[in-house]
Amino acid sequence: MPQEVAPAHRHTASAFRFMLEGDGGGYTSVDGGRSMMQPGDFVLTPSWTFHDHGNLGNEPTIWMDGLDNPFIDMMGVTFTEE
């Protein structure tokens, strides 16, 4: 939603984010570097990097997130830090 932010965190799972809809206010920050996202953008977040994401725009933003949790869980190396 507009002005919504997921605070910075990191985890052992790698992540991806695929932007579906929005007015250009959606972003992902990785290790302090912010990337603004447009519909069609695909962003990768490497394992164990601090990142946050949110919507600075005035319209709802829709993206799809994914993690490689099945592999990380199988290896027994799941960690998260806020």
mmCIF file of the N, C-alpha and C atoms, coordinates in Angstrom:
data_MODEL
# 
_entry.id   MODEL 
# 
loop_
_atom_site.group_PDB 
_atom_site.id 
_atom_site.type_symbol 
_atom_site.label_atom_id 
_atom_site.label_alt_id 
_atom_site.label_comp_id 
_atom_site.label_asym_id 
_atom_site.label_entity_id 
_atom_site.label_seq_id 
_atom_site.pdbx_PDB_ins_code 
_atom_site.Cartn_x 
_atom_site.Cartn_y 
_atom_site.Cartn_z 
_atom_site.occupancy 
_atom_site.B_iso_or_equiv 
_atom_site.pdbx_formal_charge 
_atom_site.auth_seq_id 
_atom_site.auth_comp_id 
_atom_site.auth_asym_id 
_atom_site.auth_atom_id 
_atom_site.pdbx_PDB_model_num 
ATOM 1   N N  . MET A 1 1  ? 0.834  -1.186  0.000   1.00 0.00 ? 1  MET A N  1 
ATOM 2   C CA . MET A 1 1  ? 0.000  0.000   0.000   1.00 0.00 ? 1  MET A CA 1 
ATOM 3   C C  . MET A 1 1  ? 0.880  1.252   0.000   1.00 0.00 ? 1  MET A C  1 
ATOM 4   N N  . PRO A 1 2  ? 0.342  2.398   -0.375  1.00 0.00 ? 2  PRO A N  1 
ATOM 5   C CA . PRO A 1 2  ? 1.132  3.627   -0.373  1.00 0.00 ? 2  PRO A CA 1 
ATOM 6   C C  . PRO A 1 2  ? 1.777  3.903   0.980   1.00 0.00 ? 2  PRO A C  1 
ATOM 7   N N  . GLN A 1 3  ? 3.032  4.289   0.939   1.00 0.00 ? 3  GLN A N  1 
ATOM 8   C CA . GLN A 1 3  ? 3.826  4.659   2.115   1.00 0.00 ? 3  GLN A CA 1 
ATOM 9   C C  . GLN A 1 3  ? 4.139  3.477   3.044   1.00 0.00 ? 3  GLN A C  1 
ATOM 10  N N  . GLU A 1 4  ? 3.867  2.265   2.619   1.00 0.00 ? 4  GLU A N  1 
ATOM 11  C CA . GLU A 1 4  ? 4.177  1.085   3.421   1.00 0.00 ? 4  GLU A CA 1 
ATOM 12  C C  . GLU A 1 4  ? 5.645  0.699   3.228   1.00 0.00 ? 4  GLU A C  1 
ATOM 13  N N  . VAL A 1 5  ? 6.304  0.276   4.318   1.00 0.00 ? 5  VAL A N  1 
ATOM 14  C CA . VAL A 1 5  ? 7.726  -0.096  4.276   1.00 0.00 ? 5  VAL A CA 1 
ATOM 15  C C  . VAL A 1 5  ? 7.933  -1.378  5.069   1.00 0.00 ? 5  VAL A C  1 
ATOM 16  N N  . ALA A 1 6  ? 8.703  -2.305  4.522   1.00 0.00 ? 6  ALA A N  1 
ATOM 17  C CA . ALA A 1 6  ? 9.178  -3.469  5.269   1.00 0.00 ? 6  ALA A CA 1 
ATOM 18  C C  . ALA A 1 6  ? 10.574 -3.106  5.767   1.00 0.00 ? 6  ALA A C  1 
ATOM 19  N N  . PRO A 1 7  ? 10.777 -2.999  7.086   1.00 0.00 ? 7  PRO A N  1 
ATOM 20  C CA . PRO A 1 7  ? 12.062 -2.552  7.631   1.00 0.00 ? 7  PRO A CA 1 
ATOM 21  C C  . PRO A 1 7  ? 13.232 -3.440  7.199   1.00 0.00 ? 7  PRO A C  1 
ATOM 22  N N  . ALA A 1 8  ? 14.425 -2.887  7.268   1.00 0.00 ? 8  ALA A N  1 
ATOM 23  C CA . ALA A 1 8  ? 15.638 -3.596  6.859   1.00 0.00 ? 8  ALA A CA 1 
ATOM 24  C C  . ALA A 1 8  ? 15.810 -4.890  7.652   1.00 0.00 ? 8  ALA A C  1 
ATOM 25  N N  . HIS A 1 9  ? 16.219 -5.928  6.947   1.00 0.00 ? 9  HIS A N  1 
ATOM 26  C CA . HIS A 1 9  ? 16.460 -7.234  7.541   1.00 0.00 ? 9  HIS A CA 1 
ATOM 27  C C  . HIS A 1 9  ? 17.364 -8.017  6.593   1.00 0.00 ? 9  HIS A C  1 
ATOM 28  N N  . ARG A 1 10 ? 17.825 -9.169  7.041   1.00 0.00 ? 10 ARG A N  1 
ATOM 29  C CA . ARG A 1 10 ? 18.589 -10.058 6.169   1.00 0.00 ? 10 ARG A CA 1 
ATOM 30  C C  . ARG A 1 10 ? 18.313 -11.495 6.585   1.00 0.00 ? 10 ARG A C  1 
ATOM 31  N N  . HIS A 1 11 ? 18.504 -12.395 5.623   1.00 0.00 ? 11 HIS A N  1 
ATOM 32  C CA . HIS A 1 11 ? 18.280 -13.814 5.876   1.00 0.00 ? 11 HIS A CA 1 
ATOM 33  C C  . HIS A 1 11 ? 19.160 -14.621 4.927   1.00 0.00 ? 11 HIS A C  1 
ATOM 34  N N  . THR A 1 12 ? 19.341 -15.877 5.282   1.00 0.00 ? 12 THR A N  1 
ATOM 35  C CA . THR A 1 12 ? 20.229 -16.726 4.480   1.00 0.00 ? 12 THR A CA 1 
ATOM 36  C C  . THR A 1 12 ? 19.618 -17.081 3.130   1.00 0.00 ? 12 THR A C  1 
ATOM 37  N N  . ALA A 1 13 ? 18.317 -17.064 3.028   1.00 0.00 ? 13 ALA A N  1 
ATOM 38  C CA . ALA A 1 13 ? 17.684 -17.348 1.733   1.00 0.00 ? 13 ALA A CA 1 
ATOM 39  C C  . ALA A 1 13 ? 17.903 -16.176 0.779   1.00 0.00 ? 13 ALA A C  1 
ATOM 40  N N  . SER A 1 14 ? 18.214 -16.479 -0.467  1.00 0.00 ? 14 SER A N  1 
ATOM 41  C CA . SER A 1 14 ? 18.230 -15.455 -1.515  1.00 0.00 ? 14 SER A CA 1 
ATOM 42  C C  . SER A 1 14 ? 16.779 -15.140 -1.874  1.00 0.00 ? 14 SER A C  1 
ATOM 43  N N  . ALA A 1 15 ? 16.546 -13.956 -2.423  1.00 0.00 ? 15 ALA A N  1 
ATOM 44  C CA . ALA A 1 15 ? 15.178 -13.549 -2.736  1.00 0.00 ? 15 ALA A CA 1 
ATOM 45  C C  . ALA A 1 15 ? 15.096 -12.957 -4.139  1.00 0.00 ? 15 ALA A C  1 
ATOM 46  N N  . PHE A 1 16 ? 13.885 -12.987 -4.681  1.00 0.00 ? 16 PHE A N  1 
ATOM 47  C CA . PHE A 1 16 ? 13.616 -12.256 -5.918  1.00 0.00 ? 16 PHE A CA 1 
ATOM 48  C C  . PHE A 1 16 ? 12.331 -11.471 -5.729  1.00 0.00 ? 16 PHE A C  1 
ATOM 49  N N  . ARG A 1 17 ? 12.209 -10.416 -6.502  1.00 0.00 ? 17 ARG A N  1 
ATOM 50  C CA . ARG A 1 17 ? 11.013 -9.573  -6.479  1.00 0.00 ? 17 ARG A CA 1 
ATOM 51  C C  . ARG A 1 17 ? 10.693 -9.210  -7.932  1.00 0.00 ? 17 ARG A C  1 
ATOM 52  N N  . PHE A 1 18 ? 9.469  -9.513  -8.360  1.00 0.00 ? 18 PHE A N  1 
ATOM 53  C CA . PHE A 1 18 ? 9.018  -9.198  -9.714  1.00 0.00 ? 18 PHE A CA 1 
ATOM 54  C C  . PHE A 1 18 ? 7.878  -8.203  -9.613  1.00 0.00 ? 18 PHE A C  1 
ATOM 55  N N  . MET A 1 19 ? 8.113  -7.010  -10.150 1.00 0.00 ? 19 MET A N  1 
ATOM 56  C CA . MET A 1 19 ? 7.142  -5.917  -10.068 1.00 0.00 ? 19 MET A CA 1 
ATOM 57  C C  . MET A 1 19 ? 6.025  -6.126  -11.091 1.00 0.00 ? 19 MET A C  1 
ATOM 58  N N  . LEU A 1 20 ? 4.786  -6.143  -10.617 1.00 0.00 ? 20 LEU A N  1 
ATOM 59  C CA . LEU A 1 20 ? 3.628  -6.363  -11.490 1.00 0.00 ? 20 LEU A CA 1 
ATOM 60  C C  . LEU A 1 20 ? 2.881  -5.074  -11.816 1.00 0.00 ? 20 LEU A C  1 
ATOM 61  N N  . GLU A 1 21 ? 2.550  -4.288  -10.789 1.00 0.00 ? 21 GLU A N  1 
ATOM 62  C CA . GLU A 1 21 ? 1.786  -3.054  -10.997 1.00 0.00 ? 21 GLU A CA 1 
ATOM 63  C C  . GLU A 1 21 ? 2.267  -1.980  -10.035 1.00 0.00 ? 21 GLU A C  1 
ATOM 64  N N  . GLY A 1 22 ? 2.153  -0.723  -10.457 1.00 0.00 ? 22 GLY A N  1 
ATOM 65  C CA . GLY A 1 22 ? 2.488  0.387   -9.577  1.00 0.00 ? 22 GLY A CA 1 
ATOM 66  C C  . GLY A 1 22 ? 2.763  1.647   -10.353 1.00 0.00 ? 22 GLY A C  1 
ATOM 67  N N  . ASP A 1 23 ? 2.857  2.761   -9.618  1.00 0.00 ? 23 ASP A N  1 
ATOM 68  C CA . ASP A 1 23 ? 3.071  4.065   -10.236 1.00 0.00 ? 23 ASP A CA 1 
ATOM 69  C C  . ASP A 1 23 ? 4.528  4.514   -10.171 1.00 0.00 ? 23 ASP A C  1 
ATOM 70  N N  . GLY A 1 24 ? 5.438  3.594   -9.911  1.00 0.00 ? 24 GLY A N  1 
ATOM 71  C CA . GLY A 1 24 ? 6.853  3.947   -9.853  1.00 0.00 ? 24 GLY A CA 1 
ATOM 72  C C  . GLY A 1 24 ? 7.361  4.233   -8.461  1.00 0.00 ? 24 GLY A C  1 
ATOM 73  N N  . GLY A 1 25 ? 6.520  4.080   -7.439  1.00 0.00 ? 25 GLY A N  1 
ATOM 74  C CA . GLY A 1 25 ? 6.944  4.361   -6.076  1.00 0.00 ? 25 GLY A CA 1 
ATOM 75  C C  . GLY A 1 25 ? 7.539  3.158   -5.351  1.00 0.00 ? 25 GLY A C  1 
ATOM 76  N N  . GLY A 1 26 ? 7.414  1.964   -5.936  1.00 0.00 ? 26 GLY A N  1 
ATOM 77  C CA . GLY A 1 26 ? 7.945  0.767   -5.300  1.00 0.00 ? 26 GLY A CA 1 
ATOM 78  C C  . GLY A 1 26 ? 9.460  0.726   -5.393  1.00 0.00 ? 26 GLY A C  1 
ATOM 79  N N  . TYR A 1 27 ? 10.095 0.245   -4.330  1.00 0.00 ? 27 TYR A N  1 
ATOM 80  C CA . TYR A 1 27 ? 11.559 0.180   -4.335  1.00 0.00 ? 27 TYR A CA 1 
ATOM 81  C C  . TYR A 1 27 ? 12.050 -1.020  -3.543  1.00 0.00 ? 27 TYR A C  1 
ATOM 82  N N  . THR A 1 28 ? 13.275 -1.393  -3.815  1.00 0.00 ? 28 THR A N  1 
ATOM 83  C CA . THR A 1 28 ? 14.027 -2.345  -3.007  1.00 0.00 ? 28 THR A CA 1 
ATOM 84  C C  . THR A 1 28 ? 15.381 -1.716  -2.739  1.00 0.00 ? 28 THR A C  1 
ATOM 85  N N  . SER A 1 29 ? 15.826 -1.771  -1.496  1.00 0.00 ? 29 SER A N  1 
ATOM 86  C CA . SER A 1 29 ? 17.172 -1.315  -1.131  1.00 0.00 ? 29 SER A CA 1 
ATOM 87  C C  . SER A 1 29 ? 17.976 -2.532  -0.709  1.00 0.00 ? 29 SER A C  1 
ATOM 88  N N  . VAL A 1 30 ? 19.185 -2.651  -1.242  1.00 0.00 ? 30 VAL A N  1 
ATOM 89  C CA . VAL A 1 30 ? 20.093 -3.738  -0.871  1.00 0.00 ? 30 VAL A CA 1 
ATOM 90  C C  . VAL A 1 30 ? 21.397 -3.108  -0.412  1.00 0.00 ? 30 VAL A C  1 
ATOM 91  N N  . ASP A 1 31 ? 21.789 -3.399  0.831   1.00 0.00 ? 31 ASP A N  1 
ATOM 92  C CA . ASP A 1 31 ? 23.000 -2.832  1.435   1.00 0.00 ? 31 ASP A CA 1 
ATOM 93  C C  . ASP A 1 31 ? 23.065 -1.316  1.265   1.00 0.00 ? 31 ASP A C  1 
ATOM 94  N N  . GLY A 1 32 ? 21.904 -0.654  1.409   1.00 0.00 ? 32 GLY A N  1 
ATOM 95  C CA . GLY A 1 32 ? 21.849 0.801   1.386   1.00 0.00 ? 32 GLY A CA 1 
ATOM 96  C C  . GLY A 1 32 ? 21.626 1.424   0.027   1.00 0.00 ? 32 GLY A C  1 
ATOM 97  N N  . GLY A 1 33 ? 21.718 0.647   -1.048  1.00 0.00 ? 33 GLY A N  1 
ATOM 98  C CA . GLY A 1 33 ? 21.492 1.185   -2.393  1.00 0.00 ? 33 GLY A CA 1 
ATOM 99  C C  . GLY A 1 33 ? 20.059 0.954   -2.826  1.00 0.00 ? 33 GLY A C  1 
ATOM 100 N N  . ARG A 1 34 ? 19.297 2.021   -3.033  1.00 0.00 ? 34 ARG A N  1 
ATOM 101 C CA . ARG A 1 34 ? 17.881 1.913   -3.386  1.00 0.00 ? 34 ARG A CA 1 
ATOM 102 C C  . ARG A 1 34 ? 17.701 1.841   -4.897  1.00 0.00 ? 34 ARG A C  1 
ATOM 103 N N  . SER A 1 35 ? 16.859 0.896   -5.329  1.00 0.00 ? 35 SER A N  1 
ATOM 104 C CA . SER A 1 35 ? 16.465 0.758   -6.730  1.00 0.00 ? 35 SER A CA 1 
ATOM 105 C C  . SER A 1 35 ? 14.962 0.939   -6.828  1.00 0.00 ? 35 SER A C  1 
ATOM 106 N N  . MET A 1 36 ? 14.551 1.943   -7.573  1.00 0.00 ? 36 MET A N  1 
ATOM 107 C CA . MET A 1 36 ? 13.128 2.153   -7.806  1.00 0.00 ? 36 MET A CA 1 
ATOM 108 C C  . MET A 1 36 ? 12.663 1.116   -8.834  1.00 0.00 ? 36 MET A C  1 
ATOM 109 N N  . MET A 1 37 ? 11.460 0.601   -8.657  1.00 0.00 ? 37 MET A N  1 
ATOM 110 C CA . MET A 1 37 ? 10.959 -0.472  -9.512  1.00 0.00 ? 37 MET A CA 1 
ATOM 111 C C  . MET A 1 37 ? 9.773  -0.012  -10.345 1.00 0.00 ? 37 MET A C  1 
ATOM 112 N N  . GLN A 1 38 ? 9.777  -0.448  -11.590 1.00 0.00 ? 38 GLN A N  1 
ATOM 113 C CA . GLN A 1 38 ? 8.678  -0.218  -12.522 1.00 0.00 ? 38 GLN A CA 1 
ATOM 114 C C  . GLN A 1 38 ? 8.065  -1.568  -12.874 1.00 0.00 ? 38 GLN A C  1 
ATOM 115 N N  . PRO A 1 39 ? 6.805  -1.600  -13.300 1.00 0.00 ? 39 PRO A N  1 
ATOM 116 C CA . PRO A 1 39 ? 6.222  -2.874  -13.719 1.00 0.00 ? 39 PRO A CA 1 
ATOM 117 C C  . PRO A 1 39 ? 7.121  -3.572  -14.749 1.00 0.00 ? 39 PRO A C  1 
ATOM 118 N N  . GLY A 1 40 ? 7.348  -4.863  -14.521 1.00 0.00 ? 40 GLY A N  1 
ATOM 119 C CA . GLY A 1 40 ? 8.210  -5.660  -15.386 1.00 0.00 ? 40 GLY A CA 1 
ATOM 120 C C  . GLY A 1 40 ? 9.625  -5.821  -14.851 1.00 0.00 ? 40 GLY A C  1 
ATOM 121 N N  . ASP A 1 41 ? 10.008 -5.042  -13.835 1.00 0.00 ? 41 ASP A N  1 
ATOM 122 C CA . ASP A 1 41 ? 11.359 -5.163  -13.263 1.00 0.00 ? 41 ASP A CA 1 
ATOM 123 C C  . ASP A 1 41 ? 11.477 -6.431  -12.433 1.00 0.00 ? 41 ASP A C  1 
ATOM 124 N N  . PHE A 1 42 ? 12.674 -7.015  -12.461 1.00 0.00 ? 42 PHE A N  1 
ATOM 125 C CA . PHE A 1 42 ? 12.991 -8.226  -11.712 1.00 0.00 ? 42 PHE A CA 1 
ATOM 126 C C  . PHE A 1 42 ? 14.232 -7.930  -10.889 1.00 0.00 ? 42 PHE A C  1 
ATOM 127 N N  . VAL A 1 43 ? 14.126 -8.015  -9.563  1.00 0.00 ? 43 VAL A N  1 
ATOM 128 C CA . VAL A 1 43 ? 15.219 -7.649  -8.656  1.00 0.00 ? 43 VAL A CA 1 
ATOM 129 C C  . VAL A 1 43 ? 15.639 -8.880  -7.859  1.00 0.00 ? 43 VAL A C  1 
ATOM 130 N N  . LEU A 1 44 ? 16.943 -9.141  -7.813  1.00 0.00 ? 44 LEU A N  1 
ATOM 131 C CA . LEU A 1 44 ? 17.492 -10.229 -7.008  1.00 0.00 ? 44 LEU A CA 1 
ATOM 132 C C  . LEU A 1 44 ? 18.141 -9.661  -5.757  1.00 0.00 ? 44 LEU A C  1 
ATOM 133 N N  . THR A 1 45 ? 17.921 -10.317 -4.625  1.00 0.00 ? 45 THR A N  1 
ATOM 134 C CA . THR A 1 45 ? 18.552 -9.937  -3.367  1.00 0.00 ? 45 THR A CA 1 
ATOM 135 C C  . THR A 1 45 ? 19.419 -11.106 -2.922  1.00 0.00 ? 45 THR A C  1 
ATOM 136 N N  . PRO A 1 46 ? 20.736 -10.934 -2.928  1.00 0.00 ? 46 PRO A N  1 
ATOM 137 C CA . PRO A 1 46 ? 21.624 -12.031 -2.544  1.00 0.00 ? 46 PRO A CA 1 
ATOM 138 C C  . PRO A 1 46 ? 21.456 -12.433 -1.076  1.00 0.00 ? 46 PRO A C  1 
ATOM 139 N N  . SER A 1 47 ? 21.819 -13.644 -0.798  1.00 0.00 ? 47 SER A N  1 
ATOM 140 C CA . SER A 1 47 ? 21.777 -14.177 0.551   1.00 0.00 ? 47 SER A CA 1 
ATOM 141 C C  . SER A 1 47 ? 22.554 -13.292 1.527   1.00 0.00 ? 47 SER A C  1 
ATOM 142 N N  . TRP A 1 48 ? 21.972 -13.106 2.729   1.00 0.00 ? 48 TRP A N  1 
ATOM 143 C CA . TRP A 1 48 ? 22.604 -12.446 3.877   1.00 0.00 ? 48 TRP A CA 1 
ATOM 144 C C  . TRP A 1 48 ? 22.964 -10.983 3.628   1.00 0.00 ? 48 TRP A C  1 
ATOM 145 N N  . THR A 1 49 ? 22.268 -10.311 2.707   1.00 0.00 ? 49 THR A N  1 
ATOM 146 C CA . THR A 1 49 ? 22.462 -8.874  2.530   1.00 0.00 ? 49 THR A CA 1 
ATOM 147 C C  . THR A 1 49 ? 21.288 -8.143  3.192   1.00 0.00 ? 49 THR A C  1 
ATOM 148 N N  . PHE A 1 50 ? 21.604 -7.057  3.901   1.00 0.00 ? 50 PHE A N  1 
ATOM 149 C CA . PHE A 1 50 ? 20.533 -6.250  4.479   1.00 0.00 ? 50 PHE A CA 1 
ATOM 150 C C  . PHE A 1 50 ? 19.730 -5.624  3.347   1.00 0.00 ? 50 PHE A C  1 
ATOM 151 N N  . HIS A 1 51 ? 18.415 -5.668  3.462   1.00 0.00 ? 51 HIS A N  1 
ATOM 152 C CA . HIS A 1 51 ? 17.545 -5.095  2.443   1.00 0.00 ? 51 HIS A CA 1 
ATOM 153 C C  . HIS A 1 51 ? 16.225 -4.665  3.077   1.00 0.00 ? 51 HIS A C  1 
ATOM 154 N N  . ASP A 1 52 ? 15.574 -3.737  2.410   1.00 0.00 ? 52 ASP A N  1 
ATOM 155 C CA . ASP A 1 52 ? 14.222 -3.339  2.767   1.00 0.00 ? 52 ASP A CA 1 
ATOM 156 C C  . ASP A 1 52 ? 13.483 -3.057  1.476   1.00 0.00 ? 52 ASP A C  1 
ATOM 157 N N  . HIS A 1 53 ? 12.184 -2.919  1.566   1.00 0.00 ? 53 HIS A N  1 
ATOM 158 C CA . HIS A 1 53 ? 11.391 -2.610  0.381   1.00 0.00 ? 53 HIS A CA 1 
ATOM 159 C C  . HIS A 1 53 ? 10.128 -1.907  0.809   1.00 0.00 ? 53 HIS A C  1 
ATOM 160 N N  . GLY A 1 54 ? 9.585  -1.134  -0.103  1.00 0.00 ? 54 GLY A N  1 
ATOM 161 C CA . GLY A 1 54 ? 8.393  -0.380  0.233   1.00 0.00 ? 54 GLY A CA 1 
ATOM 162 C C  . GLY A 1 54 ? 7.801  0.320   -0.965  1.00 0.00 ? 54 GLY A C  1 
ATOM 163 N N  . ASN A 1 55 ? 6.844  1.177   -0.682  1.00 0.00 ? 55 ASN A N  1 
ATOM 164 C CA . ASN A 1 55 ? 6.128  1.917   -1.713  1.00 0.00 ? 55 ASN A CA 1 
ATOM 165 C C  . ASN A 1 55 ? 6.055  3.384   -1.305  1.00 0.00 ? 55 ASN A C  1 
ATOM 166 N N  . LEU A 1 56 ? 6.811  4.221   -1.978  1.00 0.00 ? 56 LEU A N  1 
ATOM 167 C CA . LEU A 1 56 ? 6.802  5.660   -1.708  1.00 0.00 ? 56 LEU A CA 1 
ATOM 168 C C  . LEU A 1 56 ? 5.733  6.391   -2.508  1.00 0.00 ? 56 LEU A C  1 
ATOM 169 N N  . GLY A 1 57 ? 5.040  5.669   -3.387  1.00 0.00 ? 57 GLY A N  1 
ATOM 170 C CA . GLY A 1 57 ? 4.046  6.287   -4.263  1.00 0.00 ? 57 GLY A CA 1 
ATOM 171 C C  . GLY A 1 57 ? 2.708  6.513   -3.580  1.00 0.00 ? 57 GLY A C  1 
ATOM 172 N N  . ASN A 1 58 ? 1.761  6.979   -4.378  1.00 0.00 ? 58 ASN A N  1 
ATOM 173 C CA . ASN A 1 58 ? 0.418  7.274   -3.887  1.00 0.00 ? 58 ASN A CA 1 
ATOM 174 C C  . ASN A 1 58 ? -0.611 6.241   -4.296  1.00 0.00 ? 58 ASN A C  1 
ATOM 175 N N  . GLU A 1 59 ? -0.193 5.228   -5.045  1.00 0.00 ? 59 GLU A N  1 
ATOM 176 C CA . GLU A 1 59 ? -1.077 4.169   -5.511  1.00 0.00 ? 59 GLU A CA 1 
ATOM 177 C C  . GLU A 1 59 ? -0.575 2.831   -4.974  1.00 0.00 ? 59 GLU A C  1 
ATOM 178 N N  . PRO A 1 60 ? -1.466 1.840   -4.849  1.00 0.00 ? 60 PRO A N  1 
ATOM 179 C CA . PRO A 1 60 ? -1.000 0.518   -4.440  1.00 0.00 ? 60 PRO A CA 1 
ATOM 180 C C  . PRO A 1 60 ? 0.032  -0.034  -5.422  1.00 0.00 ? 60 PRO A C  1 
ATOM 181 N N  . THR A 1 61 ? 0.958  -0.800  -4.904  1.00 0.00 ? 61 THR A N  1 
ATOM 182 C CA . THR A 1 61 ? 1.994  -1.443  -5.695  1.00 0.00 ? 61 THR A CA 1 
ATOM 183 C C  . THR A 1 61 ? 1.858  -2.949  -5.490  1.00 0.00 ? 61 THR A C  1 
ATOM 184 N N  . ILE A 1 62 ? 1.969  -3.700  -6.568  1.00 0.00 ? 62 ILE A N  1 
ATOM 185 C CA . ILE A 1 62 ? 1.868  -5.156  -6.477  1.00 0.00 ? 62 ILE A CA 1 
ATOM 186 C C  . ILE A 1 62 ? 3.134  -5.772  -7.040  1.00 0.00 ? 62 ILE A C  1 
ATOM 187 N N  . TRP A 1 63 ? 3.789  -6.597  -6.218  1.00 0.00 ? 63 TRP A N  1 
ATOM 188 C CA . TRP A 1 63 ? 4.931  -7.364  -6.711  1.00 0.00 ? 63 TRP A CA 1 
ATOM 189 C C  . TRP A 1 63 ? 4.842  -8.774  -6.152  1.00 0.00 ? 63 TRP A C  1 
ATOM 190 N N  . MET A 1 64 ? 5.602  -9.656  -6.752  1.00 0.00 ? 64 MET A N  1 
ATOM 191 C CA . MET A 1 64 ? 5.656  -11.039 -6.318  1.00 0.00 ? 64 MET A CA 1 
ATOM 192 C C  . MET A 1 64 ? 7.046  -11.300 -5.749  1.00 0.00 ? 64 MET A C  1 
ATOM 193 N N  . ASP A 1 65 ? 7.091  -11.818 -4.515  1.00 0.00 ? 65 ASP A N  1 
ATOM 194 C CA . ASP A 1 65 ? 8.345  -12.171 -3.863  1.00 0.00 ? 65 ASP A CA 1 
ATOM 195 C C  . ASP A 1 65 ? 8.531  -13.679 -3.880  1.00 0.00 ? 65 ASP A C  1 
ATOM 196 N N  . GLY A 1 66 ? 9.772  -14.091 -3.849  1.00 0.00 ? 66 GLY A N  1 
ATOM 197 C CA . GLY A 1 66 ? 10.077 -15.507 -3.711  1.00 0.00 ? 66 GLY A CA 1 
ATOM 198 C C  . GLY A 1 66 ? 11.412 -15.684 -3.012  1.00 0.00 ? 66 GLY A C  1 
ATOM 199 N N  . LEU A 1 67 ? 11.563 -16.795 -2.311  1.00 0.00 ? 67 LEU A N  1 
ATOM 200 C CA . LEU A 1 67 ? 12.793 -17.133 -1.610  1.00 0.00 ? 67 LEU A CA 1 
ATOM 201 C C  . LEU A 1 67 ? 13.194 -18.560 -1.965  1.00 0.00 ? 67 LEU A C  1 
ATOM 202 N N  . ASP A 1 68 ? 14.472 -18.855 -1.831  1.00 0.00 ? 68 ASP A N  1 
ATOM 203 C CA . ASP A 1 68 ? 14.913 -20.242 -2.055  1.00 0.00 ? 68 ASP A CA 1 
ATOM 204 C C  . ASP A 1 68 ? 14.906 -21.023 -0.740  1.00 0.00 ? 68 ASP A C  1 
ATOM 205 N N  . ASN A 1 69 ? 13.836 -20.841 0.053   1.00 0.00 ? 69 ASN A N  1 
ATOM 206 C CA . ASN A 1 69 ? 13.718 -21.498 1.355   1.00 0.00 ? 69 ASN A CA 1 
ATOM 207 C C  . ASN A 1 69 ? 13.793 -23.017 1.315   1.00 0.00 ? 69 ASN A C  1 
ATOM 208 N N  . PRO A 1 70 ? 13.182 -23.704 0.348   1.00 0.00 ? 70 PRO A N  1 
ATOM 209 C CA . PRO A 1 70 ? 13.274 -25.167 0.384   1.00 0.00 ? 70 PRO A CA 1 
ATOM 210 C C  . PRO A 1 70 ? 14.727 -25.666 0.401   1.00 0.00 ? 70 PRO A C  1 
ATOM 211 N N  . PHE A 1 71 ? 15.574 -25.075 -0.401  1.00 0.00 ? 71 PHE A N  1 
ATOM 212 C CA . PHE A 1 71 ? 16.977 -25.475 -0.423  1.00 0.00 ? 71 PHE A CA 1 
ATOM 213 C C  . PHE A 1 71 ? 17.678 -25.114 0.887   1.00 0.00 ? 71 PHE A C  1 
ATOM 214 N N  . ILE A 1 72 ? 17.468 -23.879 1.359   1.00 0.00 ? 72 ILE A N  1 
ATOM 215 C CA . ILE A 1 72 ? 18.100 -23.418 2.597   1.00 0.00 ? 72 ILE A CA 1 
ATOM 216 C C  . ILE A 1 72 ? 17.638 -24.263 3.782   1.00 0.00 ? 72 ILE A C  1 
ATOM 217 N N  . ASP A 1 73 ? 16.342 -24.581 3.840   1.00 0.00 ? 73 ASP A N  1 
ATOM 218 C CA . ASP A 1 73 ? 15.823 -25.427 4.917   1.00 0.00 ? 73 ASP A CA 1 
ATOM 219 C C  . ASP A 1 73 ? 16.429 -26.828 4.858   1.00 0.00 ? 73 ASP A C  1 
ATOM 220 N N  . MET A 1 74 ? 16.538 -27.388 3.657   1.00 0.00 ? 74 MET A N  1 
ATOM 221 C CA . MET A 1 74 ? 17.103 -28.720 3.508   1.00 0.00 ? 74 MET A CA 1 
ATOM 222 C C  . MET A 1 74 ? 18.552 -28.767 4.013   1.00 0.00 ? 74 MET A C  1 
ATOM 223 N N  . MET A 1 75 ? 19.285 -27.675 3.795   1.00 0.00 ? 75 MET A N  1 
ATOM 224 C CA . MET A 1 75 ? 20.680 -27.615 4.239   1.00 0.00 ? 75 MET A CA 1 
ATOM 225 C C  . MET A 1 75 ? 20.793 -27.314 5.741   1.00 0.00 ? 75 MET A C  1 
ATOM 226 N N  . GLY A 1 76 ? 19.687 -26.889 6.367   1.00 0.00 ? 76 GLY A N  1 
ATOM 227 C CA . GLY A 1 76 ? 19.695 -26.599 7.794   1.00 0.00 ? 76 GLY A CA 1 
ATOM 228 C C  . GLY A 1 76 ? 20.432 -25.335 8.164   1.00 0.00 ? 76 GLY A C  1 
ATOM 229 N N  . VAL A 1 77 ? 20.392 -24.332 7.279   1.00 0.00 ? 77 VAL A N  1 
ATOM 230 C CA . VAL A 1 77 ? 21.148 -23.096 7.515   1.00 0.00 ? 77 VAL A CA 1 
ATOM 231 C C  . VAL A 1 77 ? 20.254 -21.853 7.489   1.00 0.00 ? 77 VAL A C  1 
ATOM 232 N N  . THR A 1 78 ? 19.035 -21.973 7.975   1.00 0.00 ? 78 THR A N  1 
ATOM 233 C CA . THR A 1 78 ? 18.095 -20.853 7.972   1.00 0.00 ? 78 THR A CA 1 
ATOM 234 C C  . THR A 1 78 ? 18.369 -19.925 9.143   1.00 0.00 ? 78 THR A C  1 
ATOM 235 N N  . PHE A 1 79 ? 18.666 -18.643 8.819   1.00 0.00 ? 79 PHE A N  1 
ATOM 236 C CA . PHE A 1 79 ? 18.890 -17.591 9.817   1.00 0.00 ? 79 PHE A CA 1 
ATOM 237 C C  . PHE A 1 79 ? 18.238 -16.317 9.322   1.00 0.00 ? 79 PHE A C  1 
ATOM 238 N N  . THR A 1 80 ? 17.751 -15.504 10.256  1.00 0.00 ? 80 THR A N  1 
ATOM 239 C CA . THR A 1 80 ? 17.179 -14.197 9.948   1.00 0.00 ? 80 THR A CA 1 
ATOM 240 C C  . THR A 1 80 ? 17.652 -13.206 10.987  1.00 0.00 ? 80 THR A C  1 
ATOM 241 N N  . GLU A 1 81 ? 17.896 -11.958 10.553  1.00 0.00 ? 81 GLU A N  1 
ATOM 242 C CA . GLU A 1 81 ? 18.285 -10.889 11.480  1.00 0.00 ? 81 GLU A CA 1 
ATOM 243 C C  . GLU A 1 81 ? 17.523 -9.638  11.115  1.00 0.00 ? 81 GLU A C  1 
ATOM 244 N N  . GLU A 1 82 ? 16.858 -9.030  12.092  1.00 0.00 ? 82 GLU A N  1 
ATOM 245 C CA . GLU A 1 82 ? 16.131 -7.773  11.870  1.00 0.00 ? 82 GLU A CA 1 
ATOM 246 C C  . GLU A 1 82 ? 17.110 -6.626  11.907  1.00 0.00 ? 82 GLU A C  1 
# 
